[in-house]
Amino acid sequence: MVVVMRPGALEEEIAAVAERLRELGFTPHVSRGRERTIVGAIGDRPADVADLGLETLPGVERVVAVRHPFKRVSRAFHPEPTVVRVGGVAFGGDEVVVAAGPCSVESREQILETARAAREAGAVMLRGGAYKPRTSPYSFHGLEEEGLRLLAEAREATGLPVVTEVLSPETVPLVAGYADMLQVGARNMQNYPLLQAVGRVGRPVLLKRGPGATVEEWLLAAEYVLDAGNEEVVLCERGIRTFETATRFTLDLNAVPLLKLWTHLPVVVDPSHGTGSARLVAPMALAAVAAGADGLLVEVHPDPARALSDGAQSLTPGEFAGLMSGLRRVARAVGREVAQPGALPSRR
């Protein structure tokens, strides 16, 4: 449940509500908006809202039951949208954020060439996998720490903050030492020790939806991260498994406006994994922005035919530049702008 305070409620009134919730066995969560302060009650204690007497406390406007099992990520608990900042990039603000790069870091030349081309076309973040969870044990699984070092070098060369995947709780400190944002991939969405580990580290988290997960299960996974202490979470829709076999996954763009209703967290879309086909990436990316997505993750490779992973869904730098041009037009049509990269790092 949430306790909605009256406009102008005093600090001592808010504190009294929080203390009463503790007495009742709940953990209070205070969210301060532009007009009102809301005190959320977190806990498993069953209670009839009407029987708790909270509405009689000074400063309380009303008490509302929360029907969803997730709490901290709920818009009921936190009505104002959360803006997650990664370097100079803001997810959930007025601008659409585009992160681009290869599925896997393959070599120094490949990642530097891709990062420079992505920035030139207008990307504001660099994506790339150093650790790759693959379906087959015989596939390329990434360069690991060497890949992290190369991503850091590409960041120095371009100024683009880096988002990359972390696979296990044990490697969280290592990856966090190189990356600006930690990605929890679709296969690990319900890896609860990993969710708790990234919740304890001081890095924003990109949480991808599992291919068989409902929106509610996805938000409960995000709840683990927030409950561990990290409120800087961005949700990423990347396609779910359905009966359809014409595409690798079904990109669930219904989820974007639904999440805007249910949660305060920013929402981005990965049309590359969501379709598995480079020819489908651009139209679905445009549709995602029209649906209200706060950003996109797009796979770009200088030579997709020779990519060591997911070449079929990767755009060439030229194709990516064309996509960015279309994104700017669609964003303006829905009252937004696409974020632009800042100045290049100075060379010493």
C-alpha positions in Angstrom: 0.0 0.0 0.0 1.0 3.7 -0.3 0.2 6.6 2.0 -0.4 9.7 0.0 0.4 12.8 2.0 -1.4 16.1 1.6 0.3 18.9 -0.4 2.6 20.8 2.0 2.7 18.0 4.6 5.2 18.7 7.3 8.4 16.7 7.7 7.3 15.6 11.2 4.0 14.3 9.8 5.8 12.3 7.1 8.2 10.9 9.8 5.3 10.0 12.0 3.7 8.0 9.1 7.0 6.2 8.4 7.3 5.4 12.1 3.8 4.0 12.3 4.4 1.8 9.3 7.5 0.4 11.1 5.4 -0.4 14.1 3.0 -2.2 11.9 5.8 -4.4 10.5 6.4 -2.6 7.2 9.5 -1.0 5.8 8.6 2.6 4.7 9.8 4.1 1.5 9.5 7.9 1.1 9.1 9.3 -2.4 9.0 13.0 -2.8 7.3 14.4 -6.0 6.8 17.9 -7.2 3.3 18.2 -5.6 3.0 15.4 -3.1 5.1 13.0 -0.9 4.2 9.4 -0.9 5.1 6.9 1.8 5.1 3.3 0.5 4.8 0.3 2.8 7.1 -2.6 1.8 6.6 -6.0 3.4 4.7 -9.3 3.3 2.5 -8.5 6.2 -1.1 -9.0 5.1 -3.3 -6.1 6.2 -6.7 -4.5 5.5 -5.9 -0.9 4.6 -9.1 0.3 6.1 -8.2 -1.3 9.5 -4.8 0.3 10.0 -6.0 3.7 10.9 -3.4 5.5 8.8 -5.8 7.9 7.3 -6.4 9.4 10.7 -2.8 10.6 11.1 -2.0 14.3 10.5 -1.0 15.2 7.0 -2.4 12.0 5.4 -4.7 12.5 2.4 -5.5 8.9 1.6 -4.2 5.3 1.7 -4.2 3.2 -1.4 -3.8 -0.5 -1.7 -1.2 -1.7 -4.3 -2.3 -4.7 -6.2 1.0 -5.6 -7.9 3.5 -7.8 -6.0 6.4 -5.4 -7.0 6.7 -2.3 -4.8 9.9 -0.2 -5.2 9.6 -0.2 -9.0 5.9 0.7 -9.0 4.7 4.0 -10.2 2.3 3.9 -7.2 5.3 4.1 -4.9 7.3 6.6 -7.0 4.9 8.6 -9.3 7.7 10.8 -10.8 9.7 9.2 -13.7 13.2 8.2 -12.7 16.1 9.5 -14.8 19.1 7.3 -14.8 22.4 9.0 -15.7 25.3 7.2 -17.2 28.1 9.7 -17.6 26.6 12.6 -19.6 23.7 10.4 -20.9 20.3 10.5 -19.3 17.8 7.6 -19.7 14.2 8.7 -19.0 14.6 12.4 -19.7 13.4 14.4 -22.7 15.8 12.8 -25.2 15.9 9.4 -26.8 19.2 7.6 -26.0 20.8 5.4 -28.7 23.6 2.9 -27.7 25.3 1.2 -30.6 28.1 -1.3 -31.1 28.9 -4.9 -31.9 27.4 -7.9 -30.3 30.9 -9.0 -29.3 34.2 -7.2 -29.0 36.4 -9.1 -31.4 39.6 -7.1 -31.8 41.0 -3.6 -31.1 40.6 -2.5 -34.7 37.0 -3.7 -34.8 35.8 -2.1 -31.6 37.6 1.3 -32.3 36.3 1.4 -35.9 32.7 0.6 -34.8 32.8 3.0 -31.8 34.0 5.9 -34.0 31.4 5.1 -36.7 28.6 4.9 -34.1 29.5 8.2 -32.6 29.8 9.9 -36.0 26.3 8.7 -36.8 24.9 10.1 -33.5 25.1 7.3 -30.9 25.7 8.5 -27.3 26.7 5.2 -25.8 28.8 2.2 -26.8 27.5 -1.3 -26.4 29.7 -4.4 -26.8 30.0 -7.8 -25.2 33.2 -8.9 -23.5 31.5 -11.9 -21.8 29.0 -13.6 -24.1 26.5 -16.2 -22.9 26.0 -18.4 -26.0 23.5 -21.2 -26.6 26.3 -23.5 -27.9 29.4 -24.2 -25.9 31.4 -24.2 -29.1 30.5 -20.6 -30.1 32.6 -17.5 -29.5 32.2 -16.5 -25.8 34.1 -13.2 -25.9 37.5 -11.8 -25.0 36.6 -11.4 -21.4 38.9 -9.0 -19.5 40.8 -8.1 -22.7 37.5 -7.2 -24.2 36.8 -4.9 -21.2 40.1 -3.2 -21.7 39.3 -2.6 -25.4 35.9 -1.2 -24.5 37.6 1.2 -22.1 40.1 2.2 -24.8 37.2 2.9 -27.2 35.5 5.0 -24.5 38.7 7.1 -24.2 38.9 7.5 -27.9 35.3 8.6 -28.4 33.9 9.8 -25.1 31.0 7.3 -25.3 30.1 5.6 -22.0 30.2 1.8 -22.1 27.5 -0.7 -21.4 28.5 -4.4 -21.3 27.1 -7.6 -19.9 28.1 -9.2 -16.6 27.4 -13.0 -16.2 28.1 -13.9 -12.6 28.2 -12.3 -9.2 31.9 -13.1 -9.0 32.7 -10.9 -12.0 30.6 -7.9 -11.0 33.5 -6.0 -9.4 35.8 -6.7 -12.4 33.2 -5.5 -15.0 32.2 -2.5 -12.9 35.8 -1.5 -12.9 35.7 -1.0 -16.6 32.1 -0.3 -17.6 29.9 2.7 -17.0 26.7 0.6 -17.0 26.2 -3.1 -16.2 23.9 -5.2 -18.4 22.1 -8.2 -17.0 21.2 -10.2 -20.1 18.0 -12.0 -20.9 19.3 -15.4 -19.9 20.2 -14.0 -16.4 17.1 -12.0 -15.7 16.1 -14.4 -12.9 19.6 -15.0 -11.7 18.8 -13.7 -8.3 22.4 -13.7 -6.8 23.5 -11.7 -9.8 20.6 -9.2 -9.4 21.6 -8.7 -5.8 25.2 -8.3 -6.7 24.6 -5.6 -9.3 22.2 -4.0 -6.8 25.1 -3.6 -4.3 27.6 -2.1 -6.8 27.7 1.6 -7.7 26.9 1.3 -11.4 23.6 1.8 -13.3 22.0 -1.4 -14.5 20.4 -2.3 -17.8 18.0 -5.2 -17.1 16.9 -7.2 -20.2 13.6 -9.1 -20.3 13.9 -12.9 -20.4 12.5 -14.5 -23.5 9.9 -16.4 -21.5 9.2 -13.7 -18.8 6.0 -11.8 -18.3 6.1 -8.1 -17.6 5.4 -8.8 -14.0 8.2 -11.3 -13.6 10.5 -8.8 -15.3 9.6 -6.1 -12.8 10.0 -8.4 -9.9 13.6 -9.0 -11.2 14.1 -5.3 -11.2 12.7 -5.2 -7.6 15.7 -7.4 -6.5 18.1 -4.8 -7.8 16.3 -1.9 -6.1 15.8 -3.8 -2.9 19.6 -4.4 -2.8 20.2 -0.7 -2.8 20.5 0.3 -6.5 17.7 2.5 -7.9 19.5 3.2 -11.2 17.8 0.6 -13.3 16.8 0.8 -17.0 14.5 -1.9 -18.4 15.2 -3.3 -21.9 12.6 -5.1 -24.0 14.4 -7.5 -26.4 11.8 -9.9 -27.6 9.9 -12.9 -26.2 9.3 -16.4 -27.4 5.9 -17.0 -29.0 4.5 -19.5 -31.5 5.9 -17.3 -34.3 8.9 -18.8 -36.1 9.4 -16.3 -38.9 11.6 -14.1 -36.6 13.9 -15.2 -33.8 11.7 -13.5 -31.2 8.5 -11.4 -31.1 9.4 -7.8 -30.1 6.8 -6.9 -27.6 6.3 -3.2 -28.1 3.0 -3.4 -26.1 5.3 -3.6 -23.1 6.7 -0.1 -23.6 3.5 1.9 -22.9 2.4 -0.7 -20.3 5.6 -0.2 -18.4 5.2 3.5 -18.5 1.9 3.0 -16.7 3.2 0.5 -14.2 6.7 1.7 -13.3 8.8 4.8 -13.0 11.9 3.2 -14.5 13.2 4.1 -18.0 12.4 1.7 -20.8 14.6 1.0 -23.8 14.2 -1.5 -26.7 16.7 -3.8 -28.4 15.4 -4.3 -32.0 18.5 -6.3 -33.0 17.9 -9.2 -30.6 14.2 -8.6 -30.8 14.0 -9.5 -34.5 17.2 -11.3 -35.3 17.2 -9.7 -38.8 19.1 -6.6 -39.9 16.3 -5.8 -42.4 13.8 -5.6 -39.5 15.9 -3.5 -37.1 15.2 0.0 -38.5 11.3 -0.3 -38.8 11.1 -1.8 -35.3 13.5 0.8 -33.9 11.3 3.6 -35.3 8.2 1.9 -34.0 9.8 1.7 -30.5 10.4 5.4 -30.4 6.9 6.1 -31.5 5.6 3.8 -28.7 7.5 5.9 -26.1 10.8 4.1 -25.6 13.4 6.1 -23.8 16.2 4.6 -25.9 17.5 1.9 -28.2 20.3 -0.7 -28.2 21.4 -1.3 -31.8 24.0 -3.8 -33.0 26.5 -2.3 -35.5 29.5 -4.1 -37.1 31.9 -2.9 -39.8 31.6 -6.3 -41.6 28.5 -8.2 -40.4 29.2 -11.1 -42.8 32.4 -11.8 -40.8 31.0 -11.1 -37.3 31.8 -13.8 -34.7 28.3 -13.5 -33.2 24.9 -12.2 -34.4 26.1 -10.9 -37.8 22.6 -11.5 -39.3 21.1 -8.8 -37.1 23.9 -6.3 -37.2 23.7 -3.1 -39.2 26.7 -1.7 -41.2 27.8 1.8 -40.2 26.1 3.2 -43.2 22.8 1.5 -42.4 23.1 2.7 -38.8 23.6 6.3 -40.0 20.4 6.0 -42.1 18.5 4.7 -39.1 19.7 7.6 -37.0 18.3 10.1 -39.6 14.9 8.4 -39.5 14.9 8.2 -35.7 15.3 12.0 -35.5 12.3 12.5 -37.6 10.1 10.1 -35.7 11.3 11.5 -32.3 10.3 15.0 -33.4 6.9 13.8 -34.6 6.2 12.5 -31.0 7.6 15.6 -29.3 11.0 14.4 -28.5 14.6 14.7 -29.7 17.4 12.1 -30.1 20.3 12.7 -27.8 23.5 13.9 -29.5 27.1 13.0 -28.5 29.1 15.6 -26.6 32.5 17.0 -27.6 35.3 14.6 -28.5 37.8 13.9 -25.7 40.9 16.2 -26.0 44.0 14.5 -27.1 47.1 15.1 -25.1 
